Amino acid sequence: MRTLLLSLSLVLLVFTISVNAQTVVTSSADTVAAGVITLREAVEAANTAVGVQTITFDPAVFPIDSGTVIYLDSALFLTDNEGVIITGAGAEVILDGGEPAPGDTTLPDTIFYSGF
């Protein structure tokens, strides 16, 4: 009986270990679209995932010296208590929550940054 309990405890331990997962942002849009991952989708996924999450940016979409802008339509909230790492290494990303996207006549909500 003790062997069974010990084995069961080890199995449960294996399933609770955190993993550092990586999500690559492949679009400068702020709306969900098929076949691409936006920063908003990556943040929302990180907020619900277990363990430390890393968000990076595809250098093909956000090349250095390009000044690729992500126009945020509303606030982005990081709520994951286990940790989210957002890195722009090898890419150039500009987050803009203060002005409308080109052609948009509405102003976005205030953008709140926390935990950086």
Backbone as ProteinMPNN parsed JSONL, in Angstrom:
{"seq_chain_A": "MRTLLLSLSLVLLVFTISVNAQTVVTSSADTVAAGVITLREAVEAANTAVGVQTITFDPAVFPIDSGTVIYLDSALFLTDNEGVIITGAGAEVILDGGEPAPGDTTLPDTIFYSGF", "coords_chain_A": {"N_chain_A": [[0.821, -1.194, 0.0], [1.961, 1.24, 0.779], [3.84, 1.59, -1.249], [2.2, 1.987, -3.455], [0.958, 4.437, -2.772], [3.205, 6.114, -2.679], [4.044, 5.981, -5.351], [1.795, 7.12, -6.611], [1.922, 9.68, -5.526], [4.307, 10.634, -6.675], [3.579, 10.67, -9.375], [1.582, 12.66, -9.359], [3.172, 14.826, -8.622], [4.791, 15.133, -10.875], [2.936, 16.142, -12.729], [2.452, 18.683, -11.771], [4.644, 20.267, -12.107], [6.069, 23.22, -13.351], [6.39, 24.58, -16.667], [8.444, 26.337, -18.961], [6.999, 27.901, -21.395], [6.987, 29.012, -24.804], [5.721, 31.623, -26.787], [5.365, 32.887, -30.002], [4.915, 35.987, -31.402], [3.296, 36.737, -34.346], [2.089, 38.696, -35.818], [1.315, 42.125, -36.387], [-1.11, 43.097, -35.842], [-3.962, 43.863, -33.731], [-6.166, 42.426, -33.456], [-7.864, 39.277, -33.452], [-6.945, 36.872, -35.811], [-7.08, 34.32, -38.272], [-4.436, 31.976, -38.516], [-2.304, 33.555, -37.6], [-0.528, 34.954, -34.77], [-1.292, 37.297, -32.38], [-0.023, 39.942, -30.235], [-1.857, 40.412, -28.207], [-3.28, 37.973, -28.136], [-1.165, 36.295, -27.358], [-0.545, 37.309, -24.794], [-2.991, 36.838, -23.462], [-3.049, 34.029, -23.601], [-0.77, 33.445, -22.069], [-1.603, 34.385, -19.595], [-3.405, 32.433, -18.787], [-2.024, 30.066, -18.775], [0.003, 27.458, -17.263], [2.883, 27.936, -15.312], [6.004, 29.682, -16.074], [5.882, 31.898, -18.763], [7.075, 32.759, -21.989], [7.123, 35.402, -24.229], [7.852, 36.177, -27.503], [8.918, 37.948, -30.483], [8.419, 37.57, -33.938], [11.137, 37.951, -35.995], [10.924, 38.251, -38.745], [8.525, 39.514, -39.132], [8.746, 41.695, -37.487], [11.184, 43.271, -38.175], [14.484, 44.437, -37.29], [15.175, 47.909, -37.138], [12.869, 48.567, -38.49], [10.718, 49.663, -37.21], [8.176, 48.587, -36.629], [4.845, 48.879, -35.708], [2.567, 48.074, -33.137], [-0.655, 48.789, -32.813], [-2.528, 49.231, -30.098], [-5.804, 48.382, -29.3], [-7.17, 48.362, -26.912], [-6.737, 48.101, -23.33], [-4.006, 46.084, -22.191], [-3.543, 43.427, -20.053], [-1.381, 41.872, -17.804], [-1.771, 39.101, -15.948], [-0.75, 36.809, -14.923], [0.577, 35.155, -12.247], [2.787, 33.557, -12.043], [4.693, 34.344, -13.781], [5.629, 36.189, -16.668], [7.569, 36.589, -19.448], [8.436, 39.027, -21.65], [10.076, 39.521, -24.538], [11.939, 41.379, -26.86], [14.135, 40.638, -28.266], [16.208, 40.564, -31.076], [14.304, 41.639, -32.692], [12.237, 44.478, -33.642], [9.927, 46.299, -31.971], [7.176, 48.4, -31.53], [4.927, 49.541, -29.219], [1.836, 51.05, -29.313], [-0.524, 52.793, -27.725], [-1.734, 55.154, -27.655], [-2.645, 56.518, -29.867], [-4.877, 56.36, -32.65], [-4.993, 53.546, -34.927], [-3.792, 53.737, -38.316], [-6.279, 55.191, -40.347], [-8.268, 54.678, -38.501], [-10.746, 56.198, -36.548], [-11.295, 56.33, -33.869], [-10.242, 56.673, -30.478], [-8.088, 54.573, -28.532], [-8.58, 52.754, -25.417], [-7.096, 53.55, -22.209], [-3.794, 52.343, -21.722], [-2.45, 50.028, -19.54], [0.476, 49.223, -17.846], [2.113, 46.74, -16.051], [4.228, 45.155, -13.69], [6.715, 45.093, -14.985]], "CA_chain_A": [[0.0, 0.0, 0.0], [2.857, 2.404, 0.816], [4.435, 1.731, -2.574], [1.175, 2.56, -4.318], [0.8, 5.85, -2.411], [4.408, 6.817, -3.094], [3.982, 6.081, -6.812], [0.749, 8.075, -6.937], [2.429, 11.008, -5.171], [5.287, 11.032, -7.686], [2.849, 10.978, -10.6], [0.955, 13.964, -9.158], [4.241, 15.81, -8.616], [5.203, 15.35, -12.264], [1.944, 16.946, -13.427], [2.367, 20.04, -11.24], [5.867, 21.0, -12.396], [5.845, 24.266, -14.352], [7.234, 24.566, -17.849], [8.57, 27.639, -19.593], [6.514, 27.802, -22.773], [7.264, 30.206, -25.604], [4.773, 31.992, -27.832], [5.961, 33.846, -30.926], [3.944, 36.893, -32.01], [3.536, 36.723, -35.792], [1.259, 39.717, -36.457], [1.297, 43.43, -35.721], [-2.518, 43.448, -35.608], [-4.439, 43.715, -32.352], [-7.396, 41.637, -33.52], [-7.639, 37.864, -33.729], [-7.069, 36.483, -37.222], [-6.642, 32.943, -38.494], [-3.1, 31.746, -39.039], [-1.29, 34.414, -36.987], [-0.667, 35.152, -33.315], [-1.096, 38.692, -32.005], [0.468, 40.15, -28.873], [-3.008, 40.256, -27.311], [-3.512, 36.526, -27.981], [-0.053, 35.734, -26.598], [-0.713, 37.713, -23.387], [-4.142, 36.104, -22.922], [-2.633, 32.637, -23.426], [0.164, 33.406, -20.945], [-2.365, 34.603, -18.362], [-4.148, 31.223, -18.41], [-1.142, 28.898, -18.808], [0.731, 27.097, -16.045], [4.322, 28.143, -15.385], [6.545, 30.892, -16.679], [5.638, 31.972, -20.205], [7.912, 33.717, -22.693], [6.545, 35.926, -25.466], [8.855, 36.774, -28.377], [8.375, 38.531, -31.712], [9.016, 37.025, -35.15], [11.951, 38.978, -36.645], [10.487, 38.459, -40.128], [7.387, 40.438, -39.075], [9.207, 42.867, -36.739], [12.636, 43.37, -38.395], [15.212, 45.542, -36.664], [15.192, 49.151, -37.923], [11.632, 48.738, -39.263], [9.755, 50.453, -36.446], [6.846, 47.997, -36.746], [4.001, 49.344, -34.605], [1.331, 47.383, -32.765], [-1.612, 49.755, -32.28], [-3.395, 48.524, -29.163], [-7.173, 48.892, -29.289], [-7.625, 48.463, -25.527], [-5.721, 47.763, -22.334], [-3.434, 44.732, -22.097], [-3.266, 43.14, -18.651], [-0.666, 40.661, -17.443], [-2.301, 38.665, -14.66], [-0.108, 35.547, -14.56], [1.407, 35.335, -11.062], [3.974, 32.72, -12.139], [5.676, 35.087, -14.548], [5.586, 36.302, -18.116], [8.732, 37.289, -19.974], [8.212, 39.538, -23.001], [11.37, 39.958, -25.028], [11.985, 41.802, -28.25], [15.472, 40.344, -28.776], [16.259, 40.223, -32.489], [13.168, 42.248, -33.388], [11.937, 45.842, -33.208], [8.485, 46.391, -31.745], [6.703, 49.619, -30.876], [3.538, 49.44, -28.762], [1.221, 52.373, -29.328], [-1.893, 52.774, -27.227], [-2.163, 56.527, -27.511], [-3.201, 57.085, -31.088], [-5.579, 55.338, -33.433], [-4.309, 52.951, -36.076], [-4.088, 54.498, -39.54], [-7.627, 54.992, -40.857], [-9.217, 54.505, -37.402], [-11.082, 57.519, -36.011], [-11.583, 56.239, -32.432], [-9.065, 56.541, -29.626], [-8.148, 53.38, -27.692], [-8.611, 52.929, -23.973], [-5.797, 53.716, -21.584], [-3.022, 51.116, -21.635], [-1.81, 49.892, -18.24], [1.61, 48.293, -17.815], [2.406, 46.373, -14.662], [5.096, 44.012, -13.487], [7.914, 45.089, -15.811]], "C_chain_A": [[0.866, 1.26, 0.0], [3.496, 2.648, -0.547], [3.455, 2.374, -3.535], [0.997, 4.05, -4.038], [2.006, 6.673, -2.853], [4.409, 7.013, -4.614], [2.96, 7.112, -7.25], [1.211, 9.505, -6.637], [3.436, 11.504, -6.196], [4.616, 11.391, -8.998], [2.194, 12.354, -10.486], [1.991, 15.079, -9.176], [4.675, 16.139, -10.043], [4.229, 16.266, -12.993], [1.842, 18.372, -12.903], [3.635, 20.855, -11.486], [5.605, 21.99, -13.533], [6.819, 24.127, -15.516], [7.305, 25.991, -18.4], [8.187, 27.475, -21.061], [6.785, 29.107, -23.497], [6.189, 30.386, -26.66], [5.432, 33.061, -28.687], [4.843, 34.669, -31.569], [4.295, 37.009, -33.495], [2.695, 37.751, -36.542], [1.332, 41.012, -35.67], [-0.133, 43.905, -35.481], [-2.857, 43.302, -34.126], [-5.751, 42.934, -32.319], [-7.057, 40.205, -33.905], [-7.871, 37.579, -35.209], [-6.51, 35.073, -37.372], [-5.213, 32.91, -39.024], [-1.99, 32.609, -38.474], [-1.546, 34.506, -35.486], [-0.351, 36.606, -33.017], [-0.53, 38.773, -30.596], [-0.671, 39.937, -27.877], [-3.297, 38.765, -27.068], [-2.419, 35.879, -27.132], [-0.171, 36.065, -25.11], [-1.876, 36.947, -22.756], [-3.803, 34.636, -22.689], [-1.697, 32.5, -22.224], [-0.567, 33.562, -19.614], [-3.072, 33.334, -17.892], [-3.277, 29.976, -18.353], [-0.457, 28.671, -17.46], [2.214, 27.337, -16.273], [4.699, 29.451, -16.043], [6.354, 30.817, -18.195], [6.547, 33.039, -20.805], [7.226, 34.107, -23.993], [7.67, 36.606, -26.244], [8.165, 37.267, -29.645], [9.141, 37.99, -32.907], [9.814, 38.122, -35.851], [11.569, 39.222, -38.106], [9.333, 39.454, -40.201], [7.808, 41.757, -38.437], [10.723, 43.039, -36.932], [13.239, 44.587, -37.7], [15.298, 46.698, -37.658], [13.927, 49.357, -38.754], [10.633, 49.637, -38.544], [8.336, 49.924, -36.575], [6.029, 48.309, -35.501], [2.826, 48.393, -34.406], [0.443, 48.446, -32.134], [-2.597, 48.988, -31.398], [-4.765, 49.187, -29.115], [-7.731, 49.084, -27.883], [-6.501, 48.004, -24.605], [-5.285, 46.309, -22.446], [-3.072, 44.504, -20.638], [-2.501, 41.833, -18.508], [-1.139, 40.259, -16.055], [-1.682, 37.366, -14.176], [0.84, 35.78, -13.39], [2.696, 34.524, -11.123], [5.049, 33.37, -13.001], [5.473, 35.034, -16.041], [6.797, 37.128, -18.524], [8.378, 37.729, -21.388], [9.541, 40.103, -23.47], [11.308, 40.292, -26.507], [13.347, 41.548, -28.873], [15.407, 39.913, -30.238], [15.121, 40.801, -33.31], [13.0, 43.677, -32.898], [10.424, 46.014, -33.162], [8.182, 47.708, -31.05], [5.246, 49.385, -30.504], [2.971, 50.837, -28.669], [-0.226, 52.251, -28.889], [-2.47, 54.171, -27.152], [-2.789, 57.152, -28.735], [-3.92, 55.994, -31.86], [-4.689, 54.771, -34.535], [-4.643, 53.769, -37.311], [-5.486, 54.158, -40.079], [-8.691, 54.829, -39.781], [-9.497, 55.878, -36.792], [-11.401, 57.495, -34.522], [-10.283, 56.098, -31.656], [-9.199, 55.295, -28.763], [-8.262, 53.747, -26.216], [-7.191, 53.159, -23.462], [-5.1, 52.368, -21.478], [-2.319, 51.099, -20.289], [-0.701, 48.86, -18.333], [1.922, 48.006, -16.353], [3.347, 45.182, -14.637], [6.329, 43.965, -14.374], [9.098, 45.544, -15.007]], "O_chain_A": [[0.554, 2.232, -0.688], [3.673, 3.798, -0.951], [3.84, 3.218, -4.344], [0.894, 4.843, -4.974], [1.855, 7.792, -3.344], [4.74, 8.094, -5.101], [3.223, 7.897, -8.161], [0.926, 10.427, -7.401], [3.42, 12.682, -6.551], [5.044, 12.33, -9.67], [2.25, 13.136, -11.435], [1.721, 16.165, -9.689], [4.9, 17.304, -10.371], [4.656, 17.092, -13.8], [1.195, 19.204, -13.54], [3.692, 22.024, -11.107], [4.999, 21.641, -14.546], [7.929, 23.619, -15.359], [6.34, 26.75, -18.312], [8.97, 26.968, -21.864], [6.812, 30.175, -22.887], [5.796, 29.437, -27.338], [5.99, 34.026, -28.165], [3.939, 34.119, -32.199], [5.426, 37.331, -33.858], [2.593, 37.691, -37.768], [1.403, 41.003, -34.441], [-0.341, 45.005, -34.969], [-2.11, 42.683, -33.368], [-6.371, 42.8, -31.264], [-6.075, 39.958, -34.604], [-8.877, 37.998, -35.782], [-5.573, 34.69, -36.671], [-4.833, 33.717, -39.873], [-0.829, 32.416, -38.836], [-2.629, 34.181, -35.001], [0.726, 37.096, -33.355], [-0.554, 37.793, -29.851], [-0.466, 39.344, -26.818], [-3.529, 38.351, -25.932], [-2.7, 35.023, -26.293], [0.073, 35.207, -24.261], [-1.755, 36.458, -21.633], [-4.224, 34.057, -21.687], [-1.815, 31.551, -21.449], [-0.191, 32.94, -18.62], [-3.314, 33.182, -16.694], [-3.748, 28.923, -17.922], [-0.357, 29.578, -16.635], [2.744, 26.976, -17.324], [3.851, 30.217, -16.5], [6.634, 29.794, -18.819], [6.764, 34.092, -20.205], [6.8, 33.247, -24.764], [8.353, 37.49, -25.728], [6.975, 37.029, -29.85], [10.372, 37.955, -32.896], [9.235, 39.127, -36.263], [11.86, 40.288, -38.648], [9.172, 40.154, -41.201], [7.293, 42.815, -38.797], [11.474, 42.962, -35.959], [12.59, 45.622, -37.544], [15.472, 46.491, -38.859], [13.901, 50.222, -39.629], [9.805, 50.291, -39.178], [7.386, 50.706, -36.627], [6.461, 48.041, -34.38], [2.179, 47.966, -35.362], [0.743, 48.95, -31.051], [-3.398, 48.194, -31.891], [-4.875, 50.397, -28.917], [-8.653, 49.874, -27.679], [-5.444, 47.571, -25.065], [-6.084, 45.425, -22.753], [-2.36, 45.316, -20.047], [-2.924, 40.802, -19.031], [-0.932, 40.996, -15.09], [-2.055, 36.868, -13.114], [1.81, 36.527, -13.524], [3.612, 34.772, -10.339], [6.21, 32.966, -12.942], [5.184, 33.982, -16.611], [7.021, 38.224, -18.01], [8.056, 36.896, -22.235], [10.07, 41.045, -22.88], [10.698, 39.573, -27.299], [13.691, 42.158, -29.885], [14.65, 39.011, -30.596], [14.986, 40.489, -34.493], [13.55, 44.052, -31.863], [9.736, 45.892, -34.175], [8.858, 48.082, -30.092], [4.424, 49.069, -31.363], [3.552, 51.71, -28.024], [-1.054, 51.676, -29.596], [-3.574, 54.361, -26.641], [-3.404, 58.214, -28.643], [-3.587, 54.816, -31.724], [-3.761, 55.426, -35.009], [-5.679, 54.432, -37.347], [-5.828, 52.988, -40.245], [-9.883, 54.838, -40.087], [-8.564, 56.642, -36.546], [-11.746, 58.532, -33.956], [-9.334, 55.472, -32.13], [-10.297, 54.98, -28.304], [-8.065, 54.898, -25.826], [-6.216, 52.984, -24.193], [-5.739, 51.36, -21.178], [-1.653, 52.071, -19.934], [-0.908, 47.756, -18.837], [1.986, 48.915, -15.526], [3.257, 44.297, -15.489], [6.94, 42.906, -14.512], [10.211, 45.609, -15.53]]}, "name": "protein", "num_of_chains": 1, "seq": "MRTLLLSLSLVLLVFTISVNAQTVVTSSADTVAAGVITLREAVEAANTAVGVQTITFDPAVFPIDSGTVIYLDSALFLTDNEGVIITGAGAEVILDGGEPAPGDTTLPDTIFYSGF"}
